[in-house]
Amino acid sequence: MQLVWRALATGLFISYLPTKVIKFKKNTGAGFLGTLWGIPLVLIAPQDPVLYLLYMLLFWVLAVWVCKKVKFKGYTGHDNPKIVIDEMAGYVTAMAFLPRTWPYLVAAFVLFRTFDTLKPSFVKTFDRLENAFGIVFDDVSAGLLANILIQICIIFLRQG
């Protein structure tokens, strides 16, 4: 069963690729690849806003549950860089209630990765929690910030 949890947590083992390709750096790019996995998750999500909300909430629950269950030998920290289901949850959040067109997909991707990397105080609050909820919700909060910023831009563009 641990193999199933690890497959889900690592985006079907995609987070192992960077260490295979870039030998001199540890886990470089795993979060980026995990976020890329978020794109198909958004594209297959329901179009109806209420159903998307339900989809997103269920994905958050799944992500926290997987993070509680998965174990990695030899890793003692709380947020293993090989876990990328949290990036997927963050990107699904970043794209909530937005059109699924390439400009929005790219904007959400860039903003989410920026907030996830820089960890503004709102995001860092969750990052400090040393449990599965913290692992997932620092990325969800980064996705929420990205989404809010895009929604604000949409409002200003419609007015101008």
Contact map, one row per residue, 1 for C-alpha under 8 A:
1111100000000000000000000000000000000000000000000000000000000000000000000000000000000000000000000000000000000000000000000000000000000000000000000000000000000000
1111110000000000000000000000000000000000000000000000000000000000000011100000000000000000000000000000000000000000000000000000000000000000000000000000000000000000
1111111000000000000000000000000000000000000000000000000000000000000000000000000000000000000000000000000000000000000000000000000000000000000000000000000000000000
1111111100000000000000000000000000000000000000000000000000000000000000000000000000000000000000000000000000000000000000000000000000000000000000000000000000000000
1111111110000000000000000000000000000000000000000000000000000000010011000000000000000000000000000000000000000000000000000000000000000000000000000000000000000000
0111111111011000000000000000000000000000000000000000000000000000000001100000000000000000000000000000000000000000000000000000000000000000000000000000000000000000
0011111111111000000000000000000000000000000000000000000000000000000000000000000000000000000000000000000000000000000000000000000000000000000000000000000000000000
0001111111111000000000000000000000000000000000000000000000000000010000000000000000001000000000000000000000000000000000000000000000000000000000000000000000000000
0000111111111000000000000000000000000000000000000000000000000010011001000000000001111000000000000000000000000000000000000000000000000000000000000000000000000000
0000011111111111000000000000000001000000000000000000000000000000000000000000000001111000000000000000000000000000000000000000000000000000000000000000000000000000
0000001111111110000000000000000001001000000000000000000000000000000000000000000000111000000000000000000000000000000000000000000000000000000000000000000000000000
0000011111111100000000000000000000000000000000000000000000000000000000000000000000000000000000000000000000000000000000000000000000000000000000000000000000000000
0000011111111111100000000000000000000000000000000000000000000000000000000000000000000000000000000000000000000000000000000000000000000000000000000000000000000000
0000000001111111100000000000010011000000000000000000000000000000000000000000000000000000000000000000000000000000000000000000000000000000000000000000000000000000
0000000001101111110000000010111011000000000000000000000000000000000000000000000011110000000000000000000000000000000000000000000000000000000000000000000000000000
0000000001001111111100000010010000000000000000000000000000000000000000000000000001000000000000000000000000000000000000000000000000000000000000000000000000000000
0000000000001111111110000000010000000000000000000000000000000000000000000000000000000000000000000000000000000000000000000000000000000000000000000000000000000000
0000000000000011111111100111110000000000000000000000000000000000000000000000000000000000000000000000000000000000000000000000000000000000000000000000000000000000
0000000000000001111111101111000000000000000000000000000000000000000000000000000000000000000000000000000000000000000000000000000000000000000000000000000000000000
0000000000000001111111100000000000000000000000000000000000000000000000000000000000000000000000000000000000000000000000000000000000000000000000000000000000000000
0000000000000000111111100000000000000000000000000000000000000000000000000000000000000000000000000000000000000000000000000000000000000000000000000000000000000000
0000000000000000011111111101000000000000000000000000000000000000000000000000000000000000000000000000000000000000000000000000000000000000000000000000000000000000
0000000000000000011111111100000000000000000000000000000000000000000000000000000000000000000000000000000000000000000000000000000000000000000000000000000000000000
0000000000000000000001111100000000000000000000000000000000000000000000000000000000000000000000000000000000000000000000000000000000000000000000000000000000000000
0000000000000000001001111111000000000000000000000000000000000000000000000000000000000000000000000000000000000000000000000000000000000000000000000000000000000000
0000000000000000011001111111000000000000000000000000000000000000000000000000000000000000000000000000000000000000000000000000000000000000000000000000000000000000
0000000000000011011000001111110000000000000000000000000000000000000000000000000011000000000000000000000000000000000000000000000000000000000000000000000000000000
0000000000000000011001001111111000000000000000000000000000000000000000000000000000000000000000000000000000000000000000000000000000000000000000000000000000000000
0000000000000010010000000011111110000000000000000000000000000000000000000000000000000000000000000000000000000000000000000000000000000000000000000000000000000000
0000000000000111110000000011111111000000000000000000000000000000000000000000000011010000000000000000000000000000000000000000000000000000000000000000000000000000
0000000000000010000000000001111111100000000000000000000000000000000000000000000010010010000000000000000000000000000000000000000000000000000000000000000000000000
0000000000000000000000000000111111110000000000000000000000000000000000000000000000000000000000000000000000000000100000000000000000000000000000000000000000000000
0000000000000110000000000000111111111000000000000000000000000000000000000000000000000000000000000000000000000000000000000000000000000000000000000000000000000000
0000000001100110000000000000011111111100000000000000000000000000000000000000000000011011000000000000000000000000000000000000000000000000000000000000000000000000
0000000000000000000000000000001111111110000000000000000000000000000000000000000000010011011000000000000000001000100000000000000000000000000000000000000000000000
0000000000000000000000000000000111111111000000000000000000000000000000000000000000000001000000000000000000000000000000000000000000000000000000000000000000000000
0000000000100000000000000000000011111111100000000000000000000000000000000000000000000001000000000000000000000000000000000000000000000000000000000000000000000000
0000000000000000000000000000000001111111110000000000000000000000000000000000000000000011101100000000000000000000000000000000000000000000000000000000000000000000
0000000000000000000000000000000000111111111000000000000000000000000000000000000000000000001100000000000010000000000000000000000000000000000000000000000000000000
0000000000000000000000000000000000011111111100000000000000000000000000000000000000000000000000000000000000000000000000000000000000000000000000000000000000000000
0000000000000000000000000000000000001111111110000000000000000000000000000000000000000001000100000000000000000000000000000000000000000000000000000000000000000000
0000000000000000000000000000000000000111111110000000000000000000000000000000000000000000000100100001000000000000000000000000000000000000000000000000000000000000
0000000000000000000000000000000000000011111110000000000000000000000000000000000000000000000000000001000000000000000000000000000000000000000000000000000000000000
0000000000000000000000000000000000000001111111000000000000000000000000000000000000000000000000000000000000000000000000000000000000000000000000000000000000000000
0000000000000000000000000000000000000000111111100001001000000000000000000000000000000000000000000000000000000000000000000000000000000000000000000000000000000000
0000000000000000000000000000000000000000000111111011001000000000000000000000000000000000000000000000000000000000000000000000000000000000000000000000000000000000
0000000000000000000000000000000000000000000011111011000000000000000000000000000000000000000000000000000000000000000000000000000000000000000000000000000000000000
0000000000000000000000000000000000000000000001111111000000000000000000000000000000000000000000000000000000000000000000000000000000000000000000000000000000000000
0000000000000000000000000000000000000000000001111111100000000000000000000000000000000000000000001000000000000000000000000000000000000000000000000000000000000000
0000000000000000000000000000000000000000000000011111110000000000000000000000000000000000000000000000000000000000000000000000000000000000000000000000000000000000
0000000000000000000000000000000000000000000001111111111000000000000000000000000000000000000000000000000000000000000000000000000000000000000000000000000000000000
0000000000000000000000000000000000000000000011111111111100000000000000000000000000000000000000011000000000000000000000000000000000000000000000000000000000000000
0000000000000000000000000000000000000000000000001111111110000000000000000000000000000000000000010000000000000000000000000000000000000000000000000000000000000000
0000000000000000000000000000000000000000000000000111111111000000000000000000000000000000000000000000000000000000000000000000000000000000000000000000000000000000
0000000000000000000000000000000000000000000011000011111111100000000000000000000000000000000000000000000000000000000000000000000000000000000000000000000000000000
0000000000000000000000000000000000000000000000000001111111110000000000000000000000000000100110010000000000000000000000000000000000000000000000000000000000000000
0000000000000000000000000000000000000000000000000000111111111000000000000000000000000000000000000000000000000000000000000000000000000000000000000000000000000000
0000000000000000000000000000000000000000000000000000011111111100000000000000000000000000000000000000000000000000000000000000000000000000000000000000000000000000
0000000000000000000000000000000000000000000000000000001111111110000000000000000000000000100000000000000000000000000000000000000000000000000000000000000000000000
0000000000000000000000000000000000000000000000000000000111111111000000000000000000000000100000000000000000000000000000000000000000000001000000000000000000000000
0000000000000000000000000000000000000000000000000000000011111111100000000000000000000000000000000000000000000000000000000000000000000000000000000000000000000000
0000000000000000000000000000000000000000000000000000000001111111110000000000000000000000000000000000000000000000000000000000000000000000000000000000000000000000
0000000010000000000000000000000000000000000000000000000000111111111000000000000000001100100000000000000000000000000000000000000000000001000000000000000000000000
0000000000000000000000000000000000000000000000000000000000011111111100000000000000000000000000000000000000000000000000000000000000011011000000000000000000000000
0000000000000000000000000000000000000000000000000000000000001111111110000000000000000000000000000000000000000000000000000000000000010000000000000000000000000000
0000100110000000000000000000000000000000000000000000000000000111111111000000000000000000000000000000000000000000000000000000000000000000000000000000000000000000
0000000010000000000000000000000000000000000000000000000000000011111111000000000000100000000000000000000000000000000000000000000000010011000000000000000000000000
0000000000000000000000000000000000000000000000000000000000000001111111000000000000000000000000000000000000000000000000000000000000110000000000000000000000000000
0100100000000000000000000000000000000000000000000000000000000000111111100000000000000000000000000000000000000000000000000000000000000000000000000000000000000000
0100110010000000000000000000000000000000000000000000000000000000011111110000000000000000000000000000000000000000000000000000000000000000000000000000000000000000
0100010000000000000000000000000000000000000000000000000000000000000011111000000000000000000000000000000000000000000000000000000000000000000000000000000000000000
0000000000000000000000000000000000000000000000000000000000000000000001111110000000000000000000000000000000000000000000000000000000000000000000000000000000000000
0000000000000000000000000000000000000000000000000000000000000000000000111110000000000000000000000000000000000000000000000000000000000000000000000000000000000000
0000000000000000000000000000000000000000000000000000000000000000000000011111000000000000000000000000000000000000000000000000000000000000000000000000000000000000
0000000000000000000000000000000000000000000000000000000000000000000000011111100100000000000000000000000000000000000000000000000000000000000000000000000000000000
0000000000000000000000000000000000000000000000000000000000000000000000000111110000000000000000000000000000000000000000000000000000000000000000000000000000000000
0000000000000000000000000000000000000000000000000000000000000000000000000011111100000000000000000000000000000000000000000000000000000000000000000000000000000000
0000000000000000000000000000000000000000000000000000000000000000000000000001111100000000000000000000000000000000000000000000000001110010000000000000000000000000
0000000000000000000000000000000000000000000000000000000000000000000000000000111110100000000000000000000000000000000000000000000001000010000000000000000000000000
0000000000000000000000000000000000000000000000000000000000000000000000000010111111100000000000000000000000000000000000000000000000000000000000000000000000000000
0000000000000010000000000010011000000000000000000000000000000000000000000000001111110000000000000000000000000000000000000000000000000000000000000000000000000000
0000000011000011000000000010010000000000000000000000000000000000000000000000000111110000000000000000000000000000000000000000000000000000000000000000000000000000
0000000011100010000000000000000000000000000000000000000000000000001000000000001111111100000000000000000000000000000000000000000000000000000000000000000000000000
0000000011100010000000000000011001100000000000000000000000000000000000000000000011111111000000000000000000000000000000000000000000000000000000000000000000000000
0000000111100000000000000000000001000000000000000000000000000010000000000000000000111111100000000000000000000000000000000000000000000001000000000000000000000000
0000000000000000000000000000000000000000000000000000000000000010000000000000000000111111110000000000000000000000000000000000000000000011101100000000000000000000
0000000000000000000000000000001001100100000000000000000000000000000000000000000000011111111000000000000000000000000000000000000000000001001100000000000000000000
0000000000000000000000000000000001111100100000000000000000000000000000000000000000011111111100000000000000000000000000000000000000000000000000000000000000000000
0000000000000000000000000000000000000100000000000000000100110010000000000000000000001111111110000000000000000000000000000000000000000001001100000000000000000000
0000000000000000000000000000000000100000000000000000000000000000000000000000000000000111111111000000000000000001000000000000000000000001101111110000000000000000
0000000000000000000000000000000000100110000000000000000000000000000000000000000000000011111111100000000000011001000000000000000000000000001100100000000000000000
0000000000000000000000000000000000000110110000000000000100000000000000000000000000000001111111110000000000000000000000000000000000000000000000100000000000000000
0000000000000000000000000000000000000000000000000000000100000000000000000000000000000000111111110000000000000000000000000000000000000000000100110010000000000000
0000000000000000000000000000000000000000000000000000000000000000000000000000000000000000011111110000000000011001000000000000000000000000000101111110000000000000
0000000000000000000000000000000000000000010000000000000000000000000000000000000000000000001111111111000110010000000000000000000000000000000000100010000000000000
0000000000000000000000000000000000000000000000000001100100000000000000000000000000000000000111111100000000000000000000000000000000000000000000000010000000000000
0000000000000000000000000000000000000000000000001001000000000000000000000000000000000000000000111110000000000000000000000000000000000000000000000000000000000000
0000000000000000000000000000000000000000000000000000000000000000000000000000000000000000000000111111000100000000000000000000000000000000000000000000001000000000
0000000000000000000000000000000000000000000000000000000000000000000000000000000000000000000000101111100100000000000000000000000000000000000000000000000000000000
0000000000000000000000000000000000000000011000000000000000000000000000000000000000000000000000100111110110000000000000000000000000000000000000000000000000000000
0000000000000000000000000000000000000000000000000000000000000000000000000000000000000000000000000011111110000000000000000000000000000000000000000000000000000000
0000000000000000000000000000000000000000000000000000000000000000000000000000000000000000000000000001111111000000000000000000000000000000000000000000000000000000
0000000000000000000000000000000000000000000000000000000000000000000000000000000000000000000000000000111111100000000000000000000000000000000000000000000000000000
0000000000000000000000000000000000000000000000000000000000000000000000000000000000000000000000100111111111110000000000000000000000000000000000000000000000000000
0000000000000000000000000000000000000010000000000000000000000000000000000000000000000000000000100001111111111000000000000000000000000000000000000000000000000000
0000000000000000000000000000000000000000000000000000000000000000000000000000000000000000000000000000011111111100000000000000000000000000000000000000000000000000
0000000000000000000000000000000000000000000000000000000000000000000000000000000000000000000000000000001111111110000000000000000000000000000000000000010000000000
0000000000000000000000000000000000000000000000000000000000000000000000000000000000000000001001100000000111111111000000000000000000000000000000100110010000000000
0000000000000000000000000000000000100000000000000000000000000000000000000000000000000000001001000000000011111111100000000000000000000000000000000000000000000000
0000000000000000000000000000000000000000000000000000000000000000000000000000000000000000000000000000000001111111110000000000000000000000000000000000000000000000
0000000000000000000000000000000000000000000000000000000000000000000000000000000000000000000000000000000000111111111000000000000000000000000000100100000000000000
0000000000000000000000000000000000000000000000000000000000000000000000000000000000000000011001000000000000011111111100000000000000000000000001101100000000000000
0000000000000000000000000000000100100000000000000000000000000000000000000000000000000000000000000000000000001111111110000000000000000000000000000000000000000000
0000000000000000000000000000000000000000000000000000000000000000000000000000000000000000000000000000000000000111111111000000000000000000000000000000000000000000
0000000000000000000000000000000000000000000000000000000000000000000000000000000000000000000000000000000000000011111111110010000000000000000001101100000000000000
0000000000000000000000000000000000000000000000000000000000000000000000000000000000000000000000000000000000000001111111100010000000000000011001100000000000000000
0000000000000000000000000000000000000000000000000000000000000000000000000000000000000000000000000000000000000000111111100000000000000000000000000000000000000000
0000000000000000000000000000000000000000000000000000000000000000000000000000000000000000000000000000000000000000011111110000000000000000000000000000000000000000
0000000000000000000000000000000000000000000000000000000000000000000000000000000000000000000000000000000000000000001111111111000000000000000001000000000000000000
0000000000000000000000000000000000000000000000000000000000000000000000000000000000000000000000000000000000000000001001111111000000000000000000000000000000000000
0000000000000000000000000000000000000000000000000000000000000000000000000000000000000000000000000000000000000000000000111111100000000000000000000000000000000000
0000000000000000000000000000000000000000000000000000000000000000000000000000000000000000000000000000000000000000000000111111110000000000000010000000000000000000
0000000000000000000000000000000000000000000000000000000000000000000000000000000000000000000000000000000000000000001100111111111000000000111011000000000000000000
0000000000000000000000000000000000000000000000000000000000000000000000000000000000000000000000000000000000000000000000111111111100000000010000000000000000000000
0000000000000000000000000000000000000000000000000000000000000000000000000000000000000000000000000000000000000000000000001111111110000000010000000000000000000000
0000000000000000000000000000000000000000000000000000000000000000000000000000000000000000000000000000000000000000000000000111111110001110110010000000000000000000
0000000000000000000000000000000000000000000000000000000000000000000000000000000000000000000000000000000000000000000000000011111111000110110000000000000000000000
0000000000000000000000000000000000000000000000000000000000000000000000000000000000000000000000000000000000000000000000000001111111000100000000000000000000000000
0000000000000000000000000000000000000000000000000000000000000000000000000000000000000000000000000000000000000000000000000000111111101110000000000000000000000000
0000000000000000000000000000000000000000000000000000000000000000000000000000011000000000000000000000000000000000000000000000001111110110000000000000000000000000
0000000000000000000000000000000000000000000000000000000000000000000100000000010000000000000000000000000000000000000000000000000011111110000000000000000000000000
0000000000000000000000000000000000000000000000000000000000000001101100000000010000000000000000000000000000000000000000000000000001111111000000000000000000000000
0000000000000000000000000000000000000000000000000000000000000001000000000000000000000000000000000000000000000000000000000000010010111111100000000000000000000000
0000000000000000000000000000000000000000000000000000000000000000000000000000000000000000000000000000000000000000000000000000011111111111110000000000000000000000
0000000000000000000000000000000000000000000000000000000000000001001000000000011000000100000000000000000000000000000000000000011011111111111000000000000000000000
0000000000000000000000000000000000000000000000000000000000010011001000000000000000001110110000000000000000000000000000000000000000011111111100000000000000000000
0000000000000000000000000000000000000000000000000000000000000000000000000000000000000100010000000000000000000000000000000010011000001111111110000000000000000000
0000000000000000000000000000000000000000000000000000000000000000000000000000000000000000000000000000000000000000000100000011111000000111111111000000000000000000
0000000000000000000000000000000000000000000000000000000000000000000000000000000000000110111000000000000000000000000100000010000000000011111111100000000000000000
0000000000000000000000000000000000000000000000000000000000000000000000000000000000000110111011000000000000000000000000000000000000000001111111110000000000000000
0000000000000000000000000000000000000000000000000000000000000000000000000000000000000000010000000000000000000000000000000110010000000000111111111000000000000000
0000000000000000000000000000000000000000000000000000000000000000000000000000000000000000010001000000000000000001001100100010000000000000011111111100000000000000
0000000000000000000000000000000000000000000000000000000000000000000000000000000000000000011111100000000000010011001100000000000000000000001111111110000000000000
0000000000000000000000000000000000000000000000000000000000000000000000000000000000000000010011000000000000000000000000000000000000000000000111111111000000000000
0000000000000000000000000000000000000000000000000000000000000000000000000000000000000000000001000000000000000001001000000000000000000000000011111111100000000000
0000000000000000000000000000000000000000000000000000000000000000000000000000000000000000000001000000000000010011001000000000000000000000000001111111110000000000
0000000000000000000000000000000000000000000000000000000000000000000000000000000000000000000011110000000000010000000000000000000000000000000000111111111000000000
0000000000000000000000000000000000000000000000000000000000000000000000000000000000000000000000000000000000000000000000000000000000000000000000011111111100000000
0000000000000000000000000000000000000000000000000000000000000000000000000000000000000000000000000000000000000000000000000000000000000000000000001111111110000000
0000000000000000000000000000000000000000000000000000000000000000000000000000000000000000000000000000000000110000000000000000000000000000000000000111111111000000
0000000000000000000000000000000000000000000000000000000000000000000000000000000000000000000000000100000000000000000000000000000000000000000000000011111111100000
0000000000000000000000000000000000000000000000000000000000000000000000000000000000000000000000000000000000000000000000000000000000000000000000000001111111110000
0000000000000000000000000000000000000000000000000000000000000000000000000000000000000000000000000000000000000000000000000000000000000000000000000000111111111000
0000000000000000000000000000000000000000000000000000000000000000000000000000000000000000000000000000000000000000000000000000000000000000000000000000011111111100
0000000000000000000000000000000000000000000000000000000000000000000000000000000000000000000000000000000000000000000000000000000000000000000000000000001111111110
0000000000000000000000000000000000000000000000000000000000000000000000000000000000000000000000000000000000000000000000000000000000000000000000000000000111111111
0000000000000000000000000000000000000000000000000000000000000000000000000000000000000000000000000000000000000000000000000000000000000000000000000000000011111111
0000000000000000000000000000000000000000000000000000000000000000000000000000000000000000000000000000000000000000000000000000000000000000000000000000000001111111
0000000000000000000000000000000000000000000000000000000000000000000000000000000000000000000000000000000000000000000000000000000000000000000000000000000000111111
0000000000000000000000000000000000000000000000000000000000000000000000000000000000000000000000000000000000000000000000000000000000000000000000000000000000011111
